[in-house]
Amino acid sequence: MRLPDKGTPQDAIIESMRERKKADADWRGARTWSLVYPAGEEVDELLRAANEVYLYENALNPFRFPSIRAMEDDVVSMTVDLLHADSEAGGAMTSGGTESILMGVKTARERARAEKGIERGKILVPHSAHPAFAKAAMYLDLEHVQIPLDDDYRADVAAARRLATDDTVLIAGSAPNYPFGVVDPIPDLAGLAAERGISFHTDACLGGFMLPFYERLGAPVPPFDFRVEGVTTISADVHKYGYCTKGASVISHRNASTLHSHQLFMYDKWPGGLYGSFAMAGARPAAPIAAAWAVMHYLGVEGYTRLAQVVRGTTERLQAGIAAIPELQVWGEPSMSVFSFGSNEIDIGAVGDVMDDRGWHLDRQTGPDALHLMVSPAHEKVAESFLDDLREAVATHGPSRGRKARYS
Ligand SMILES: Cc1ncc(COP(=O)(O)O)c(C=O)c1O
């Protein structure tokens, strides 16, 4: 496509977008199980309004837009508090889980350089960890070493101990991981890291805004946050179970000193003046910061706990329904609302094909083969019809169409 010679009327542009959108996944109808986390019409309305108020501002320069700086500080403070950090903690907002993980890895690399003189180190992450760690290793010229999983799909601590070497700059664990929704043995992994003076990152991109509320509901939550000795940084995504629109995550540091010494980029060797940035990006949209601030204030502990109860109840109904289908089983013991299920008897990909035909969008996994669910509040109303369709899909599926595994 070339830039059109003449402009197009606004109505026609918006109409064309609405038309194109018809081919997209129907997340409002709760037919998708990843990517979007709908929390209801009232939250949607607030998010639209907050985005609108800060549509144009740039969060790059905190001196020009002090209101954005103050909102970012508030979001970070509320998040580190949820994660049980003390007054020494600090953090910054980023565009998402991947950027928070990149910043966690960068911090660890710089720290190892400064304290141990390690020029090209390695990071040790579970086989189930998000690809963002592999991406970070590639971008930051580090070696990416995977810790094998045990039979419960958690990182194997004994293997991690064997793999940790003098040039390891970071060990990480997930709370929970994306493929199985299980939480790695964070105290053991972080303890191993602390023993050897290695940084430890908990990837709580999924759990950061859900596990604290599961805990308030009395659910058994494995230790994952700053209460665990040795955890030095945590990523937690406001744009997942914090229910913010996309572009909002927090990278928290146990000690704000590492934020300033190892995450911050400062530069003044050009004519444009002093340039400082805590993120990969330069110019940063202000709207996600405003939306995060708005939704966190709107929901508060009470609202998040209420939504966690809805999600937990729906997850339990779905898991019980799946367990009641003899051919199917949930893999591992998921800690919250993310899980996958498969079969030792039938081709789960073929079941997924039938579910696709019925308008459900389920991500496929391999190792073991599985269909993946990430439950949001909107799924409460569709859980029974999903299970009805799943029962029929198991009963009627033909051969698999061999669709490739996808990852989101
Ligand atoms: C456990 C985990 N970590 C990190 C990420 C990356 O987050 P983002 O897609 O916001 O970059 C995801 C995304 O699903 C995730 O599930």
The ligand as a Tripos MOL2 file, in Angstrom:
@<TRIPOS>MOLECULE
LIG
   16    16     1     0     0
SMALL
NO_CHARGES

@<TRIPOS>ATOM
      1 C1          4.6300  -15.7620   32.4430 C.3       1 LIG1
      2 C2          4.7550  -14.6800   31.4130 C.ar      1 LIG1
      3 N1          5.8370  -13.8590   31.4330 N.ar      1 LIG1
      4 C3          6.0060  -12.8760   30.5310 C.ar      1 LIG1
      5 C4          5.0850  -12.6530   29.5320 C.ar      1 LIG1
      6 C5          5.3310  -11.5740   28.5110 C.3       1 LIG1
      7 O1          4.4410  -10.5410   28.6490 O.3       1 LIG1
      8 P1          4.1370   -9.5120   27.4440 P.3       1 LIG1
      9 O2          3.4280  -10.2930   26.4020 O.co2     1 LIG1
     10 O3          3.3160   -8.4820   28.1310 O.co2     1 LIG1
     11 O4          5.4270   -8.9670   26.9740 O.co2     1 LIG1
     12 C6          3.9440  -13.4810   29.4660 C.ar      1 LIG1
     13 C7          2.9330  -13.3000   28.4180 C.2       1 LIG1
     14 O5          1.9680  -14.0090   28.3220 O.2       1 LIG1
     15 C8          3.7760  -14.5190   30.4230 C.ar      1 LIG1
     16 O6          2.7130  -15.3420   30.3880 O.3       1 LIG1
@<TRIPOS>BOND
     1     1     2 1
     2     2     3 ar
     3     2    15 ar
     4     3     4 ar
     5     4     5 ar
     6     5     6 1
     7     5    12 ar
     8     6     7 1
     9     7     8 1
    10     8     9 2
    11     8    10 1
    12     8    11 1
    13    12    13 1
    14    12    15 ar
    15    13    14 2
    16    15    16 1
@<TRIPOS>SUBSTRUCTURE
     1 LIG1         1 GROUP 0 **** ****
